[in-house]
Amino acid sequence: MTPATPLPRGRASNGQVNPNYEGTFLFNNDFPALQPDAPAPGPSDHPLFRAEAAQGVCKVLCFHPWSDITLPLMSVPEIRAVIDTWASVTEELGSQYPWVQIFENKGAMMGCSNPHPHCQVWASNFLPDVARREEQSQRTYKKQYGGPMLLEYGRQEAERKERVVLESEHWLVLVPFWAVWPFQTMLLPRRHVKRFPELSSVERDDLACIMKKLLTKYDNLFETSFPYSMGWHGAPTGAEAEADCDHWQLHAHYYPPLLRSGTIRKFMVGYEMLAQAQRDLTPEQAAERLRALPEDHYKLLQKDSS
């Protein structure tokens, strides 16, 4: 699908003009939440008030020079270019920081104020809360059962089939057994991979294909540009890379909010904030609905039928 208009060369808040790029474009966030020289807060006078310096860097990655295109409407080679940039920025920042978080907030519903296709990359001098929980759960499982938890989980789901959305030679897309968002999915490599840069060229090609299929299915569900927050989790990097991280398995989380239509979303409020998340449909029901959707984008199908 050919977009209508390119993004004009913009001027950042620091006065710099964006270059005329033809593929991906990685640059420093003008308003970073993390800075490499953030000062230490100083000693605490009470154990209830403890703080440490949160240092790091924040970058923005534009996927494509066109402003009216999204990942499912990009070509497989264009998505592969995004994947290669994810790998290289993880390797670059991972040489300095123990955690590199790639994430995309897509759509105004997820708080994204800029429609241009992009994601963010934050690298920090600490493991964030979710990363710490995943570190602990995966380490505990391997100690108890002898292998990486998510590698075994992927194998089990591939055999059972009921929550699988898409399968390829190297990747698996499934609705997790524990999913709480209506059409939440997880993307897993079939072999043991700890960090993004470890993916082979063939695995990256296959990832580009299966990502395009998944995101097309998302858009086709309610025939809208499907909002979500997604991100990649892999083994810690930096000085932590030398530690035993064989319990880790690379994976991506997709958290879409839409529930019944392109405008009706799920809210995590009330009981779900104060007690426990509730499911609006089962993971098996969600997987079945996603499986049944075509892998050709609805916009292209509409164009062909007109």
Backbone as CSV, one residue per row, in Angstrom:
resi,resn,N_x,N_y,N_z,CA_x,CA_y,CA_z,C_x,C_y,C_z
1,MET,0.851,-1.192,0.000,0.000,0.000,0.000,0.882,1.236,0.000
2,THR,0.664,2.150,-0.889,1.493,3.353,-0.985,0.863,4.489,-0.205
3,PRO,1.571,5.038,0.822,1.019,6.136,1.591,0.879,7.385,0.744
4,ALA,0.047,8.311,1.221,-0.260,9.488,0.425,0.786,10.588,0.555
5,THR,1.284,10.792,1.772,2.166,11.932,1.976,3.350,11.574,2.848
6,PRO,4.537,12.084,2.537,5.679,11.860,3.410,5.648,12.819,4.587
7,LEU,6.387,12.462,5.633,6.526,13.372,6.761,7.473,14.499,6.367
8,PRO,7.049,15.746,6.492,7.967,16.837,6.178,9.104,16.883,7.179
9,ARG,10.212,17.424,6.746,11.353,17.546,7.644,10.955,18.442,8.815
10,GLY,11.045,17.889,10.011,10.602,18.625,11.187,11.761,19.216,11.955
11,ARG,11.447,20.191,12.794,12.438,20.816,13.651,12.186,20.370,15.081
12,ALA,13.191,19.779,15.706,13.062,19.305,17.076,13.072,20.483,18.037
13,SER,12.793,20.192,19.307,12.732,21.258,20.306,14.086,21.918,20.526
14,ASN,15.170,21.187,20.185,16.498,21.778,20.331,16.939,22.554,19.090
15,GLY,16.057,22.691,18.118,16.360,23.471,16.922,16.899,22.673,15.764
16,GLN,17.271,21.422,15.991,17.817,20.602,14.918,16.721,20.147,13.959
17,VAL,17.067,20.050,12.679,16.123,19.611,11.651,16.379,18.147,11.349
18,ASN,15.295,17.356,11.311,15.443,15.940,10.994,16.022,15.754,9.601
19,PRO,16.903,14.780,9.437,17.434,14.510,8.090,16.375,13.862,7.209
20,ASN,16.616,13.850,5.912,15.731,13.157,4.972,16.099,11.675,4.979
21,TYR,15.506,10.909,5.895,15.829,9.489,6.001,14.863,8.669,5.161
22,GLU,15.333,7.497,4.719,14.525,6.637,3.849,14.123,5.327,4.521
23,GLY,14.703,5.043,5.676,14.367,3.812,6.391,14.030,4.124,7.834
24,THR,14.751,3.498,8.753,14.573,3.803,10.164,15.417,5.024,10.543
25,PHE,15.042,5.670,11.622,15.770,6.853,12.088,15.760,6.849,13.612
26,LEU,16.940,6.694,14.221,17.107,6.627,15.673,17.715,7.927,16.173
27,PHE,17.094,8.513,17.198,17.624,9.770,17.726,17.317,9.876,19.218
28,ASN,17.995,10.791,19.893,17.804,10.999,21.322,16.470,11.687,21.583
29,ASN,15.769,11.229,22.620,14.518,11.845,23.018,14.781,13.260,23.536
30,ASP,14.007,14.232,23.039,14.202,15.616,23.467,13.800,15.843,24.923
31,PHE,12.929,14.972,25.435,12.451,15.117,26.811,12.637,13.785,27.543
32,PRO,13.896,13.392,27.805,14.164,12.064,28.364,13.740,11.938,29.823
33,ALA,13.153,10.782,30.142,12.825,10.485,31.536,14.057,10.054,32.311
34,LEU,15.072,9.559,31.591,16.327,9.134,32.206,17.479,9.925,31.610
35,GLN,18.433,10.297,32.452,19.620,11.009,32.000,20.854,10.344,32.574
36,PRO,21.949,10.299,31.801,23.133,9.573,32.262,23.818,10.205,33.468
37,ASP,23.583,11.490,33.688,24.256,12.179,34.794,23.288,12.618,35.885
38,ALA,22.170,11.910,36.028,21.206,12.265,37.067,21.881,12.185,38.438
39,PRO,21.721,13.201,39.278,22.420,13.223,40.572,21.821,12.235,41.564
40,ALA,22.644,11.784,42.490,22.164,10.917,43.567,21.331,11.744,44.537
41,PRO,20.272,11.155,45.101,19.391,11.925,45.980,19.959,12.204,47.359
42,GLY,21.048,11.558,47.728,21.616,11.760,49.055,21.070,10.760,50.053
43,PRO,21.674,10.683,51.216,21.261,9.695,52.221,19.863,9.974,52.760
44,SER,19.177,8.904,53.141,17.836,9.012,53.708,17.916,9.070,55.224
45,ASP,16.992,9.788,55.841,16.976,9.883,57.301,15.975,8.917,57.928
46,HIS,15.346,8.045,57.070,14.357,7.105,57.600,14.201,5.946,56.613
47,PRO,14.057,4.714,57.104,13.941,3.557,56.194,12.705,3.586,55.312
48,LEU,11.690,4.378,55.644,10.496,4.471,54.806,10.681,5.418,53.621
49,PHE,11.787,6.140,53.607,12.026,7.119,52.537,13.410,6.872,51.945
50,ARG,13.481,5.851,51.088,14.743,5.477,50.460,14.678,5.762,48.967
51,ALA,15.741,6.284,48.434,15.793,6.589,46.996,17.214,6.401,46.488
52,GLU,17.325,6.056,45.207,18.616,5.921,44.546,18.560,6.638,43.210
53,ALA,19.698,6.992,42.671,19.757,7.685,41.382,19.316,6.745,40.260
54,ALA,18.383,7.212,39.423,17.947,6.474,38.240,18.597,7.129,37.033
55,GLN,19.606,6.473,36.472,20.363,7.030,35.355,20.151,6.194,34.102
56,GLY,20.306,6.839,32.949,20.163,6.121,31.695,19.990,7.060,30.523
57,VAL,19.530,6.514,29.410,19.294,7.297,28.199,17.960,6.889,27.594
58,CYS,17.345,7.809,26.855,16.064,7.550,26.180,16.185,7.935,24.711
59,LYS,15.837,7.010,23.842,15.908,7.256,22.412,14.544,7.003,21.768
60,VAL,14.359,7.565,20.584,13.156,7.355,19.780,13.578,6.738,18.452
61,LEU,12.834,5.740,18.006,13.115,5.095,16.719,11.913,5.255,15.804
62,CYS,12.066,6.014,14.727,11.029,6.097,13.698,11.159,4.884,12.782
63,PHE,10.032,4.224,12.534,10.040,3.008,11.727,10.146,3.293,10.231
64,HIS,9.631,4.455,9.806,9.419,4.693,8.374,9.318,6.198,8.143
65,PRO,9.753,6.688,6.982,9.671,8.134,6.732,8.258,8.643,6.489
66,TRP,7.291,7.749,6.244,5.926,8.183,5.975,5.148,8.292,7.280
67,SER,4.338,9.315,7.376,3.598,9.573,8.606,2.254,8.857,8.662
68,ASP,1.767,8.345,7.551,0.440,7.727,7.530,0.519,6.224,7.256
69,ILE,1.528,5.590,7.845,1.692,4.150,7.692,1.990,3.558,9.063
70,THR,1.629,2.296,9.258,1.920,1.588,10.494,2.595,0.266,10.163
71,LEU,3.101,-0.422,11.159,3.856,-1.650,10.918,3.110,-2.682,10.059
72,PRO,1.810,-2.945,10.304,1.152,-3.960,9.462,1.017,-3.570,8.003
73,LEU,1.134,-2.280,7.693,1.055,-1.820,6.307,2.436,-1.637,5.675
74,MET,3.488,-1.842,6.457,4.843,-1.799,5.917,5.183,-3.137,5.274
75,SER,6.165,-3.131,4.390,6.595,-4.375,3.757,7.439,-5.186,4.736
76,VAL,7.583,-6.473,4.455,8.399,-7.339,5.305,9.850,-6.846,5.375
77,PRO,10.484,-6.462,4.248,11.842,-5.914,4.354,11.911,-4.645,5.206
78,GLU,10.882,-3.806,5.172,10.871,-2.603,5.998,10.762,-2.954,7.483
79,ILE,9.964,-3.956,7.797,9.865,-4.406,9.188,11.179,-5.045,9.621
80,ARG,11.819,-5.776,8.701,13.128,-6.376,9.016,14.139,-5.288,9.371
81,ALA,14.077,-4.143,8.723,14.987,-3.046,9.039,14.757,-2.538,10.458
82,VAL,13.504,-2.502,10.894,13.190,-2.122,12.268,13.795,-3.133,13.233
83,ILE,13.646,-4.415,12.925,14.182,-5.483,13.770,15.699,-5.373,13.890
84,ASP,16.369,-5.117,12.779,17.822,-4.967,12.815,18.234,-3.779,13.683
85,THR,17.463,-2.700,13.632,17.772,-1.544,14.470,17.526,-1.868,15.933
86,TRP,16.462,-2.611,16.235,16.242,-3.056,17.605,17.454,-3.845,18.125
87,ALA,17.970,-4.719,17.289,19.115,-5.537,17.696,20.352,-4.682,17.926
88,SER,20.621,-3.763,17.013,21.847,-2.955,17.121,21.786,-1.987,18.294
89,VAL,20.609,-1.379,18.556,20.514,-0.444,19.673,20.560,-1.196,21.005
90,THR,20.030,-2.417,21.035,20.138,-3.238,22.239,21.592,-3.568,22.528
91,GLU,22.331,-3.900,21.483,23.750,-4.217,21.656,24.538,-2.985,22.085
92,GLU,24.251,-1.850,21.450,24.974,-0.614,21.773,24.722,-0.167,23.214
93,LEU,23.472,-0.021,23.580,23.148,0.458,24.929,23.377,-0.625,25.975
94,GLY,23.236,-1.881,25.563,23.461,-2.978,26.489,24.903,-3.140,26.906
95,SER,25.821,-2.533,26.186,27.228,-2.574,26.603,27.486,-1.652,27.793
96,GLN,26.536,-0.740,28.064,26.715,0.234,29.136,25.716,0.077,30.272
97,TYR,24.515,-0.444,29.957,23.440,-0.477,30.938,22.908,-1.895,31.126
98,PRO,22.457,-2.227,32.356,21.956,-3.582,32.613,20.568,-3.870,32.038
99,TRP,19.824,-2.815,31.672,18.494,-3.073,31.111,18.234,-2.135,29.935
100,VAL,17.809,-2.721,28.817,17.412,-1.957,27.632,15.971,-2.329,27.310
101,GLN,15.083,-1.346,27.421,13.665,-1.591,27.205,13.194,-0.971,25.898
102,ILE,12.849,-1.825,24.938,12.216,-1.392,23.691,10.716,-1.473,23.891
103,PHE,10.002,-0.406,23.578,8.542,-0.449,23.714,7.885,0.484,22.711
104,GLU,6.665,0.121,22.327,5.862,0.928,21.410,4.497,1.171,22.013
105,ASN,4.091,2.420,22.110,2.716,2.780,22.432,2.062,3.229,21.135
106,LYS,1.105,2.453,20.667,0.460,2.754,19.382,-0.942,3.287,19.622
107,GLY,-1.225,4.459,19.077,-2.571,5.009,19.125,-2.802,5.969,20.275
108,ALA,-3.700,6.916,20.043,-4.032,7.907,21.062,-4.597,7.258,22.314
109,MET,-5.282,6.127,22.150,-5.862,5.426,23.292,-4.799,4.955,24.273
110,MET,-3.562,4.764,23.751,-2.460,4.343,24.604,-1.547,5.515,24.968
111,GLY,-2.049,6.745,24.771,-1.302,7.927,25.181,-0.278,8.402,24.174
112,CYS,-0.325,7.874,22.953,0.631,8.285,21.927,0.131,9.555,21.246
113,SER,0.859,10.653,21.413,0.425,11.945,20.877,0.892,12.174,19.446
114,ASN,1.843,11.349,18.966,2.397,11.528,17.621,2.019,10.321,16.765
115,PRO,1.248,10.519,15.684,0.820,9.376,14.866,1.932,8.764,14.022
116,HIS,3.080,9.428,13.920,4.168,8.886,13.103,4.611,7.543,13.676
117,PRO,4.802,6.515,12.848,5.148,5.180,13.359,6.511,5.179,14.048
118,HIS,6.507,4.893,15.328,7.756,4.951,16.084,7.640,4.132,17.364
119,CYS,8.781,3.880,17.968,8.830,3.262,19.285,9.872,4.011,20.114
120,GLN,10.046,3.590,21.339,11.044,4.198,22.207,11.988,3.133,22.741
121,VAL,13.173,3.568,23.118,14.179,2.687,23.715,14.742,3.399,24.933
122,TRP,14.516,2.831,26.100,15.070,3.374,27.340,16.088,2.385,27.894
123,ALA,17.257,2.874,28.248,18.278,2.053,28.896,18.528,2.619,30.290
124,SER,18.572,1.749,31.288,18.680,2.214,32.674,19.796,1.493,33.420
125,ASN,20.259,2.139,34.490,21.314,1.546,35.313,20.750,0.633,36.394
126,PHE,19.496,0.235,36.245,18.836,-0.654,37.196,17.845,-1.536,36.449
127,LEU,17.448,-2.642,37.063,16.391,-3.486,36.509,15.050,-2.956,37.004
128,PRO,14.143,-2.558,36.096,12.823,-2.098,36.514,12.031,-3.212,37.208
129,ASP,10.906,-2.834,37.805,10.133,-3.774,38.618,9.706,-5.023,37.842
130,VAL,9.156,-4.833,36.635,8.681,-5.993,35.861,9.850,-6.897,35.486
131,ALA,10.961,-6.295,35.104,12.147,-7.085,34.753,12.636,-7.885,35.957
132,ARG,12.588,-7.291,37.134,13.009,-8.003,38.350,12.096,-9.196,38.624
133,ARG,10.796,-8.998,38.437,9.869,-10.109,38.673,10.094,-11.234,37.670
134,GLU,10.323,-10.867,36.397,10.585,-11.899,35.389,11.917,-12.600,35.655
135,GLU,12.894,-11.850,36.108,14.188,-12.432,36.464,14.008,-13.477,37.557
136,GLN,13.264,-13.130,38.582,13.084,-14.032,39.715,12.264,-15.261,39.338
137,SER,11.161,-15.067,38.621,10.309,-16.207,38.282,11.010,-17.179,37.344
138,GLN,11.753,-16.661,36.363,12.455,-17.546,35.430,13.616,-18.266,36.117
139,ARG,14.318,-17.567,37.002,15.425,-18.196,37.744,14.893,-19.296,38.662
140,THR,13.801,-19.008,39.340,13.217,-19.995,40.257,12.752,-21.243,39.504
141,TYR,12.102,-21.040,38.340,11.621,-22.179,37.565,12.785,-23.063,37.107
142,LYS,13.839,-22.439,36.588,14.970,-23.235,36.097,15.631,-24.020,37.225
143,LYS,15.729,-23.411,38.387,16.320,-24.100,39.537,15.488,-25.301,39.939
144,GLN,14.166,-25.159,39.844,13.274,-26.230,40.273,13.077,-27.307,39.213
145,TYR,13.012,-26.894,37.924,12.657,-27.850,36.868,13.773,-28.096,35.858
146,GLY,14.843,-27.322,35.906,16.016,-27.641,35.114,16.131,-27.008,33.749
147,GLY,15.140,-26.201,33.316,15.206,-25.576,32.001,14.550,-24.217,32.000
148,PRO,14.735,-23.448,30.930,14.115,-22.118,30.840,12.588,-22.215,30.825
149,MET,11.934,-21.454,31.666,10.488,-21.528,31.832,9.746,-21.221,30.539
150,LEU,10.075,-20.109,29.880,9.317,-19.694,28.700,9.627,-20.561,27.485
151,LEU,10.786,-21.191,27.456,11.074,-22.140,26.375,10.158,-23.357,26.512
152,GLU,10.042,-23.886,27.732,9.146,-25.018,27.977,7.693,-24.605,27.783
153,TYR,7.351,-23.387,28.218,5.973,-22.917,28.061,5.591,-22.857,26.580
154,GLY,6.491,-22.324,25.751,6.225,-22.267,24.316,6.029,-23.647,23.719
155,ARG,6.830,-24.602,24.151,6.692,-25.972,23.637,5.341,-26.573,24.033
156,GLN,4.940,-26.340,25.266,3.664,-26.860,25.735,2.492,-26.247,24.960
157,GLU,2.547,-24.936,24.750,1.465,-24.269,24.015,1.429,-24.732,22.566
158,ALA,2.597,-24.957,21.964,2.637,-25.426,20.573,2.002,-26.807,20.442
159,GLU,2.115,-27.639,21.473,1.513,-28.973,21.448,0.004,-28.899,21.686
160,ARG,-0.422,-28.022,22.592,-1.829,-27.952,22.982,-2.688,-27.203,21.954
161,LYS,-2.098,-26.205,21.290,-2.713,-25.487,20.158,-3.842,-24.521,20.539
162,GLU,-4.542,-24.716,21.632,-5.790,-23.984,21.882,-5.592,-22.487,22.076
163,ARG,-4.396,-22.066,22.478,-4.144,-20.636,22.666,-3.172,-20.075,21.630
164,VAL,-2.792,-20.872,20.651,-1.863,-20.430,19.607,-2.619,-19.619,18.554
165,VAL,-2.054,-18.478,18.188,-2.626,-17.617,17.145,-1.911,-17.823,15.820
166,LEU,-0.587,-17.838,15.851,0.225,-17.992,14.647,1.448,-18.846,14.967
167,GLU,1.882,-19.622,13.993,3.102,-20.416,14.118,3.931,-20.265,12.854
168,SER,5.249,-20.275,13.029,6.163,-20.308,11.888,7.319,-21.226,12.261
169,GLU,8.286,-21.334,11.399,9.406,-22.231,11.666,10.162,-21.823,12.919
170,HIS,10.271,-20.500,13.149,11.125,-20.016,14.241,10.385,-19.282,15.346
171,TRP,9.086,-18.995,15.166,8.359,-18.162,16.127,6.982,-18.722,16.436
172,LEU,6.481,-18.294,17.586,5.165,-18.696,18.061,4.467,-17.460,18.625
173,VAL,3.218,-17.245,18.215,2.378,-16.186,18.785,1.217,-16.852,19.494
174,LEU,1.011,-16.505,20.754,-0.050,-17.126,21.533,-0.694,-16.107,22.461
175,VAL,-1.913,-16.419,22.889,-2.560,-15.669,23.959,-2.164,-16.356,25.257
176,PRO,-1.440,-15.692,26.148,-0.936,-16.376,27.343,-2.054,-16.949,28.208
177,PHE,-1.758,-18.055,28.854,-2.678,-18.708,29.778,-3.166,-17.741,30.856
178,TRP,-2.306,-16.795,31.226,-2.593,-15.842,32.301,-3.079,-14.479,31.784
179,ALA,-3.411,-14.365,30.505,-3.764,-13.074,29.908,-4.931,-12.422,30.640
180,VAL,-4.825,-11.088,30.816,-5.919,-10.333,31.426,-6.478,-9.271,30.469
181,TRP,-5.666,-8.778,29.537,-6.179,-7.874,28.509,-6.898,-8.718,27.452
182,PRO,-7.965,-8.190,26.835,-8.837,-9.011,25.983,-8.106,-9.792,24.894
183,PHE,-7.206,-9.147,24.150,-6.530,-9.819,23.040,-5.008,-9.736,23.215
184,GLN,-4.586,-9.895,24.435,-3.168,-9.904,24.798,-2.455,-11.067,24.113
185,THR,-1.247,-10.837,23.620,-0.469,-11.921,23.012,0.977,-11.870,23.485
186,MET,1.645,-12.982,23.288,3.079,-13.105,23.557,3.743,-13.685,22.327
187,LEU,4.908,-13.170,21.998,5.687,-13.606,20.839,6.960,-14.267,21.352
188,LEU,7.168,-15.532,20.985,8.277,-16.326,21.517,9.081,-16.984,20.403
189,PRO,10.424,-16.952,20.499,11.226,-17.767,19.569,11.152,-19.237,19.963
190,ARG,11.268,-20.121,18.995,11.160,-21.553,19.277,12.435,-22.114,19.909
191,ARG,13.579,-21.531,19.575,14.815,-22.015,20.191,15.179,-21.121,21.379
192,HIS,16.146,-21.556,22.145,16.566,-20.796,23.317,17.374,-19.573,22.878
193,VAL,16.809,-18.381,23.074,17.452,-17.104,22.742,17.331,-16.201,23.964
194,LYS,18.447,-15.700,24.454,18.410,-14.886,25.672,18.228,-13.403,25.389
195,ARG,18.838,-12.913,24.299,18.811,-11.472,24.021,18.577,-11.225,22.531
196,PHE,18.037,-10.072,22.242,17.641,-9.737,20.870,18.781,-9.854,19.857
197,PRO,19.990,-9.351,20.151,21.060,-9.429,19.138,21.464,-10.848,18.761
198,GLU,21.058,-11.843,19.553,21.423,-13.230,19.266,20.609,-13.837,18.120
199,LEU,19.547,-13.168,17.710,18.703,-13.718,16.645,19.488,-13.805,15.340
200,SER,19.356,-14.933,14.655,20.025,-15.117,13.372,19.303,-14.326,12.287
201,SER,19.925,-14.217,11.127,19.313,-13.513,10.009,18.001,-14.180,9.597
202,VAL,17.994,-15.506,9.577,16.787,-16.238,9.204,15.685,-15.998,10.224
203,GLU,16.036,-15.986,11.494,15.036,-15.747,12.541,14.483,-14.323,12.465
204,ARG,15.316,-13.381,12.083,14.840,-11.998,11.938,13.894,-11.868,10.748
205,ASP,14.207,-12.538,9.662,13.290,-12.537,8.515,11.937,-13.123,8.908
206,ASP,11.989,-14.232,9.616,10.759,-14.914,10.031,9.978,-14.057,11.029
207,LEU,10.698,-13.353,11.895,10.045,-12.456,12.854,9.309,-11.336,12.125
208,ALA,9.923,-10.771,11.106,9.268,-9.706,10.333,7.967,-10.207,9.718
209,CYS,7.974,-11.418,9.217,6.768,-11.996,8.594,5.663,-12.223,9.618
210,ILE,6.019,-12.801,10.760,4.976,-13.143,11.727,4.466,-11.899,12.447
211,MET,5.323,-10.886,12.627,4.852,-9.619,13.188,3.828,-8.969,12.267
212,LYS,4.106,-8.970,10.973,3.179,-8.375,10.008,1.830,-9.100,10.049
213,LYS,1.868,-10.418,10.148,0.628,-11.196,10.199,-0.158,-10.905,11.479
214,LEU,0.534,-10.876,12.611,-0.146,-10.614,13.882,-0.781,-9.234,13.892
215,LEU,-0.019,-8.218,13.492,-0.522,-6.850,13.556,-1.619,-6.612,12.519
216,THR,-1.572,-7.343,11.421,-2.662,-7.280,10.446,-3.937,-7.872,11.043
217,LYS,-3.813,-8.999,11.731,-4.964,-9.588,12.393,-5.546,-8.621,13.430
218,TYR,-4.689,-7.969,14.178,-5.168,-6.982,15.139,-6.006,-5.901,14.438
219,ASP,-5.472,-5.335,13.387,-6.216,-4.294,12.659,-7.523,-4.826,12.087
220,ASN,-7.495,-6.070,11.625,-8.688,-6.653,11.005,-9.791,-6.965,12.014
221,LEU,-9.441,-7.115,13.275,-10.425,-7.524,14.279,-11.616,-6.573,14.325
222,PHE,-11.337,-5.271,14.396,-12.410,-4.271,14.411,-12.283,-3.288,13.245
223,GLU,-11.479,-3.659,12.243,-11.221,-2.820,11.069,-10.866,-1.395,11.485
224,THR,-9.814,-1.332,12.299,-9.290,-0.053,12.766,-7.799,-0.214,13.011
225,SER,-7.089,0.902,13.078,-5.679,0.848,13.434,-5.604,0.491,14.917
226,PHE,-5.269,-0.738,15.200,-5.433,-1.338,16.528,-4.421,-0.769,17.520
227,PRO,-4.878,-0.150,18.606,-3.942,0.396,19.587,-3.377,-0.705,20.493
228,TYR,-2.187,-0.471,20.996,-1.585,-1.407,21.951,-0.346,-0.762,22.565
229,SER,0.090,-1.351,23.658,1.447,-1.138,24.163,2.157,-2.476,24.055
230,MET,3.371,-2.455,23.523,4.139,-3.687,23.397,5.579,-3.427,23.810
231,GLY,6.294,-4.494,24.091,7.700,-4.340,24.424,8.410,-5.676,24.447
232,TRP,9.735,-5.606,24.299,10.595,-6.794,24.310,11.279,-6.941,25.661
233,HIS,11.364,-8.176,26.140,12.088,-8.514,27.355,13.112,-9.593,27.048
234,GLY,14.337,-9.337,27.448,15.412,-10.312,27.300,16.303,-10.271,28.516
235,ALA,17.311,-11.102,28.519,18.206,-11.177,29.672,18.890,-9.843,29.917
236,PRO,19.198,-9.537,31.187,19.923,-8.302,31.504,21.235,-8.203,30.737
237,THR,21.682,-6.979,30.559,22.865,-6.701,29.759,23.926,-6.001,30.627
238,GLY,24.854,-5.284,29.997,25.893,-4.589,30.746,26.721,-5.554,31.565
239,ALA,27.032,-5.149,32.789,27.812,-6.011,33.678,27.058,-7.290,34.018
240,GLU,25.707,-7.229,33.964,24.886,-8.405,34.265,25.006,-9.476,33.187
241,ALA,25.506,-9.112,32.011,25.589,-10.066,30.901,26.561,-11.200,31.201
242,GLU,27.515,-10.944,32.091,28.487,-11.977,32.437,27.925,-12.992,33.423
243,ALA,26.790,-12.657,34.050,26.191,-13.565,35.020,25.481,-14.723,34.307
244,ASP,25.074,-15.706,35.072,24.337,-16.842,34.525,22.922,-16.391,34.187
245,CYS,22.620,-16.303,32.897,21.295,-15.868,32.449,20.609,-16.930,31.600
246,ASP,21.023,-18.183,31.752,20.443,-19.247,30.936,18.967,-19.486,31.227
247,HIS,18.463,-18.935,32.336,17.042,-19.087,32.654,16.168,-18.139,31.836
248,TRP,16.777,-17.180,31.148,16.007,-16.181,30.386,15.654,-16.708,28.999
249,GLN,14.492,-16.288,28.519,14.075,-16.518,27.145,13.528,-15.202,26.599
250,LEU,14.071,-14.770,25.468,13.586,-13.558,24.808,12.096,-13.684,24.494
251,HIS,11.356,-12.586,24.651,9.931,-12.609,24.319,9.410,-11.187,24.197
252,ALA,8.276,-11.048,23.530,7.595,-9.757,23.413,6.192,-9.884,23.973
253,HIS,5.740,-8.818,24.638,4.375,-8.722,25.145,3.606,-7.707,24.300
254,TYR,2.373,-8.047,23.946,1.446,-7.095,23.308,0.230,-6.948,24.218
255,TYR,-0.065,-5.703,24.609,-1.187,-5.409,25.490,-2.151,-4.452,24.786
256,PRO,-3.143,-4.958,24.065,-4.127,-4.094,23.403,-5.350,-3.885,24.307
257,PRO,-5.915,-2.676,24.342,-7.023,-2.403,25.254,-8.415,-2.675,24.683
258,LEU,-8.555,-2.777,23.345,-9.891,-2.855,22.760,-10.604,-4.146,23.172
259,LEU,-11.906,-4.005,23.413,-12.690,-5.112,23.935,-13.795,-5.561,22.985
260,ARG,-14.712,-4.641,22.626,-15.877,-5.029,21.828,-15.951,-4.340,20.470
261,SER,-15.212,-3.264,20.285,-15.233,-2.544,19.007,-13.992,-1.665,18.941
262,GLY,-13.915,-0.882,17.859,-12.785,0.018,17.703,-12.809,1.199,18.654
263,THR,-13.893,1.357,19.402,-14.006,2.489,20.341,-14.269,2.057,21.778
264,ILE,-14.652,0.806,21.998,-14.951,0.328,23.349,-13.746,-0.442,23.886
265,ARG,-13.180,0.056,24.969,-11.967,-0.525,25.518,-12.198,-1.085,26.915
266,LYS,-11.282,-1.908,27.340,-11.275,-2.413,28.712,-10.556,-1.411,29.597
267,PHE,-11.094,-1.192,30.793,-10.447,-0.341,31.787,-10.062,-1.204,32.985
268,MET,-8.840,-1.043,33.435,-8.384,-1.699,34.660,-8.686,-0.763,35.829
269,VAL,-9.896,-0.866,36.372,-10.334,0.052,37.431,-11.057,-0.745,38.521
270,GLY,-11.419,-0.049,39.601,-12.213,-0.649,40.659,-11.577,-1.893,41.233
271,TYR,-12.315,-3.004,41.159,-11.832,-4.272,41.711,-10.490,-4.659,41.110
272,GLU,-10.321,-4.373,39.821,-9.089,-4.786,39.145,-7.876,-3.999,39.627
273,MET,-8.077,-2.759,40.044,-6.979,-1.986,40.611,-6.726,-2.360,42.068
274,LEU,-7.784,-2.701,42.777,-7.691,-2.864,44.216,-7.607,-4.308,44.681
275,ALA,-7.944,-5.244,43.803,-7.959,-6.643,44.223,-7.282,-7.561,43.207
276,GLN,-7.920,-7.766,42.044,-7.372,-8.714,41.072,-7.975,-8.461,39.707
277,ALA,-7.158,-8.619,38.659,-7.645,-8.422,37.293,-8.687,-9.469,36.939
278,GLN,-9.687,-9.062,36.156,-10.758,-9.948,35.713,-10.728,-10.087,34.195
279,ARG,-11.055,-11.268,33.702,-11.053,-11.525,32.265,-12.440,-11.280,31.685
280,ASP,-12.480,-10.598,30.556,-13.740,-10.381,29.847,-14.037,-11.511,28.876
281,LEU,-12.998,-12.217,28.441,-13.135,-13.436,27.647,-11.929,-14.301,27.946
282,THR,-12.045,-15.585,27.701,-10.947,-16.486,28.046,-9.821,-16.377,27.018
283,PRO,-8.603,-16.763,27.400,-7.510,-16.780,26.418,-7.828,-17.650,25.206
284,GLU,-8.541,-18.745,25.427,-8.886,-19.643,24.324,-9.858,-18.976,23.354
285,GLN,-10.821,-18.237,23.888,-11.760,-17.512,23.034,-11.047,-16.428,22.231
286,ALA,-10.146,-15.705,22.886,-9.405,-14.647,22.196,-8.547,-15.224,21.081
287,ALA,-7.846,-16.321,21.357,-6.995,-16.946,20.347,-7.811,-17.431,19.161
288,GLU,-8.972,-18.013,19.438,-9.830,-18.511,18.363,-10.277,-17.371,17.453
289,ARG,-10.649,-16.247,18.041,-11.086,-15.112,17.227,-9.939,-14.558,16.388
290,LEU,-8.761,-14.466,16.967,-7.612,-13.944,16.219,-7.188,-14.913,15.116
291,ARG,-7.207,-16.210,15.392,-6.839,-17.207,14.378,-7.736,-17.111,13.157
292,ALA,-9.020,-16.849,13.381,-9.995,-16.866,12.289,-9.885,-15.668,11.361
293,LEU,-9.141,-14.648,11.766,-9.048,-13.428,10.966,-8.103,-13.603,9.788
294,PRO,-8.358,-12.936,8.663,-7.458,-13.053,7.503,-6.104,-12.409,7.770
295,GLU,-5.122,-12.835,7.010,-3.768,-12.284,7.137,-3.502,-11.182,6.117
296,ASP,-4.493,-10.870,5.280,-4.419,-9.731,4.377,-5.143,-8.559,5.025
297,HIS,-4.535,-7.398,5.003,-5.081,-6.240,5.702,-6.410,-5.797,5.098
298,TYR,-7.336,-5.423,5.966,-8.676,-5.049,5.493,-8.651,-3.868,4.534
299,LYS,-7.703,-2.961,4.695,-7.615,-1.819,3.779,-7.251,-2.272,2.382
300,LEU,-6.382,-3.252,2.285,-5.998,-3.774,0.971,-7.147,-4.561,0.346
301,LEU,-7.877,-5.292,1.186,-9.030,-6.053,0.677,-10.120,-5.107,0.183
302,GLN,-10.340,-3.984,0.907,-11.321,-3.002,0.469,-10.922,-2.348,-0.853
303,LYS,-9.608,-2.095,-0.973,-9.092,-1.484,-2.184,-9.274,-2.406,-3.382
304,ASP,-9.015,-3.718,-3.164,-9.148,-4.682,-4.263,-10.589,-4.867,-4.691
305,SER,-11.537,-4.726,-3.743,-12.940,-4.946,-4.065,-13.627,-3.721,-4.658
306,SER,-12.966,-2.559,-4.566,-13.588,-1.332,-5.080,-13.298,-1.141,-6.565
